[in-house]
Amino acid sequence: MVKFKLDKQTVHATVSDVLLLSAGAIVTAMSVYFFKMPNGFSTGGFSGLSILLGKIFENIDTSTFVTVSNLLSLVLGIVFLGFGMGWKTIYCTLLYTGMVNVFAFLYPIAPGTNLTDEIVLELFLASLLGAIGAALNFKSGGSTGGTDIIALIVRKYTNADISVCLVIADGLIVAASFFVFDVKTGICSAIGMLIKSYLVQTVADGLNRRKSLMIITSAPKEIIHYITETLNRSATLWDAHGAFTDTTKTVIFTAMTPYQAAKLKDYAKTVDEHAFVTINQTSEIYGKGFLPFKGK
């Protein structure tokens, strides 16, 4: 009989991932249902395609197309990729699809109406919420399916540049909105696609923001003890020789949150007034305690 033993760190990481994935899927569903669907913002992806189909076939609710298209992509993913596409993508796709239908049940929005009557405000909210949702999912290694799953299938069986294919597909959906809706909606869809593509990376970088520090000091034991015991981080050390002072120093390299970095900088000064500290901002640190390596 095989026994599974989960340590606290694994459980904490899994719970954190589920919370972030859930938040990302729900926020994405809010963006689509409350702002994109009422205004016809077809900014790409399966949600954009569903909005177009909802306009063409007005007797069928747009949320139905969202459900069918995303579940179809999920089935195709399982058929061609197996469960190798990851439980996170499956979970996000099902939750996102379910929440769109929950919103439709709890708060029906009549065709041609919206929440604020301010199209610019609604375009901004649609783009911002969409970017936040995508960034939260991206941070935890998931996605709400749709074109992401199709991209994984294409990448498995062809040598096509996936990013180019996705841009072309989104561009075609945006272009179609000019004809299916009108010029104003088409322009808003194009602007929304550009805003979202920029905000996704900006929000993701903000969520992943960390600090890397390099400390040159003559009091390495005290600083290392503070890093490992108080801040619960690790560090790498190596010996160095000062070019101007001609003395032996220790170089400490570590990475942590901005708050921890500020605490460490202040502490280093208390134990070594001649310490030399450099702090760099980064959004991508891979390894234990930070972002996981993906792929092989």
N, C-alpha and C positions, 0 to 999 in steps of 0.2 A: 504493500500500500504506500503510495507516494504522499508525503506530507509537504505542504507548502508553508514556508515560514516567511512572513513579511516583516521587515524591520520598520521602525517608525519613519525613517526617511522616505522609504518607498511608499508607505501609506500616505504620508503628508504630500508627497509629489503627485500621487494619483488623485487625491482629493482636490488639490490645487488645480490640477489640469481639468478635472470635471467641472469645477466651479467656473473657471475661465472659459471653457468650451461652451458651457450652458449660457453664460452671460453673452458670449459672442454670437451664438445662434439666436438668442432672443432679441438682441439689439439689431441684428441683421433682419430678422423677421419684422421688427417694428419699422425699420427703414423701408422695406419693400411694401408692407401693407398700408401704413399710414401716410406715406409720402410719395413713393414711386407709382403705385397702382392708381391712386386717384388722379394724379397729374399726367399719367402716361409717360413718365421718365424711363425710357428704355435705354439704360446706360450700359447694356451688355449683359453677358451671362444668360443663364436659363431664366432668371427673373425678368430680364429685358425681353427675351423671346416670349415668355408667358404673357407679358403685358401687351405685346403686339398681337398675339393670338386672341387674347381677351377682347381686344378692340375689333378684330376681324370677325370673330364669332361671338357676337354680343349676347347671344342666348345662353352662353356658358360662362360661369363666373371665372374671373382671372385666377382666383385662389385654386380652382380646380386644375388649371393648366400648370400652376406652380407645383402642386402636389404630384401630378402625373409625370411631369418632366423630370423632377428631382428623384422620384422613386424609380423611374425608368433608368436614369443614369446610375442609380445605386445598384439596380439589378444587373446592368451591363458591367459595372465595375466588379461585382461579385463573380459574374460569369467569366470575364476575361482576365481578371487580376486575382480572383480568389479573395481571401480575407487579408491578403498582403497589403491592400490599400490602407489598412489600419482601422482599429475600432473607433478611433477619434473621428475620422471622417464619416463613418457610418452613424455614429451617435449624433454628430452635428447635423447631418443631413436629415435624419429623422426628427430631431427636435425642432430644427428650423422649419421644416415642412409642417409639422404639427402645430407650431405656434402661429403660423400664418392662418391656419384654419381656426385656431382658437380665437384669434383676434377678429376674424370674420364672423364668428358666432357671437362673440361678446359685444362687438362694436361694429355693426354693419354700416358700411359707407356707401351711399347711393352713387351710381355712376355720374360723373360730371361734377361731383362735390368734393371739397377737401376740408382740411381742419382750420386753416387760417385765412384763406382767400389771398394770401401773399405768395405768389409763385416763386419769387426770389428766395424768400425765407424757407419755403418748403424744399426748394432745390438744395439749399445749403444744408438743411437738416437731413435730407435724404443722403447726401454725399457724406456728411460728417458721421451719421449713425452707421452708414454702410462701411465706412473706413474703420471706425472703432470696432465694429463687429468682426470684420475681416482680420484686423490686427490682433484682437484677442484670440481668435482661433489660430492665427498664424503663430502667435507666441507659444501656444501649447501644442503645435504640430498637427492641427486639424483644419478642416474646411467644411463649408456647407455643401459640398458636392457639386453637382451640375457640371459646368465646363471643366472644373478641376479634375473630375474623374475621367471625363472624355480625354483630357490632355494626357493623363497617365496611361490610358489605353493606347493612344496614338504614339506616345514615347516608347512603349513596350514593343510595338510592331513596326515602327518606321524610324527613320533618322531625321525626321522633320524637326525644325526649330520650334519648340512648343510655344515659347513666348511670342514669336511672330505669328503663329497660327491663332493664338488667343486674341492678339491685337486685331488681326484681320476679321475674326469672327465677331468681336465686339463692335468693330467699325461697321460691319455690314448690318448688324442689328440697329445701331444708331442711325445709319443711313436710311434704313427701312422706316424708321419712326417719322421721317419727313413726309413720307407718302401715306403711311397708315393713319397718322394723326394730322399734324400741320407743321408749318415751318417753325413756329414759335416753340412747339414741343420738341421738334427735332433739334433746334439750337440748344434748348435747355438740356436735352439728353446728351449732346456732345460735350457741353460744358461740364455736366455732372460726371461724365466718364473721366474727363481730364482731372477734375477736382479730386475725385475718389482715388485715382491712381497715385496722385501726389500725397494725399492725406494718409493712405494706407501705410506707406513707408514712413511717413513722419510720425504717426501714432505708434507704429511698431518699434521704431527707434526709441521713442519716449518711454515705452513700456520696458524695453530691454536696457535702458541706460545704466551703465555702470562706470566705475572709475578704476583705472589701473594706476598704481603708485610705484615709484622707485625712490627708495630712501637710502641715502649714503650717510652712514653714522658710525660713531665709535662706541655706541651703546646698543649693540644688536640684541643681547639677551633680554633686556627690559622690553624692547619694542616687539620682539617675537612673542614674548609671553603675553603682551597686551593683545596682539593680533590673534593668537590661538585660543587664549583663555577668555578674554573679555569680548572680542568681536566674533569669536568662533569661526575664524577664517584660517587659511594657510598661507604660506609664503615660500619663496625660493631665495637662498642666500648664496653669495659668492664673494670672495676676497677681492679687494681692489687696492690700488696704491695712488695716493693723491699726487698729482703732477706738481702742484704749487707748494703744498705743505710737506711733501716727501714723507707722509705718514701712512700707515696701514689702516684701511677702513673696511667696513662691511657694506655690501650693497644688498638691499632687501627689495624684492619685487613681489607685489601682491595685487589682488583685484577684489573689489567689494562694491557695496552700494554707495551712492553719494553721501548719505548720512554717516556711514561707517568711515568713509574716507576723511570727512571733516573731523571726526573724533580722533582718528589716528594721527592726522596732521597736528592737531593741538597737543596730543600726548607726546609725540616725538620731540616737540620743542621743550617739554618739561624735563625730559631725561637727557637731552643733548641739544644745548642751545646752538651748537654749530652744525646741526643736522641739515642736510640738503635734500629737499623733497620736491619731486616733480609729480604732477597729477595730470593724467590724460583722460579725456572723456571718450567712451566707446559704447557702442550698442551691440557689439558682437564679441562675446567672450565664450569660448567653447571649452567644456571640460566639467569635471565634477563640481557641483554647486552652481553651475551656470547653464548655458544652452547645451543641449545634447547634440552630438554628432549624428548626422542623418546619412542613410545609405550605408554602403559597405565600407 
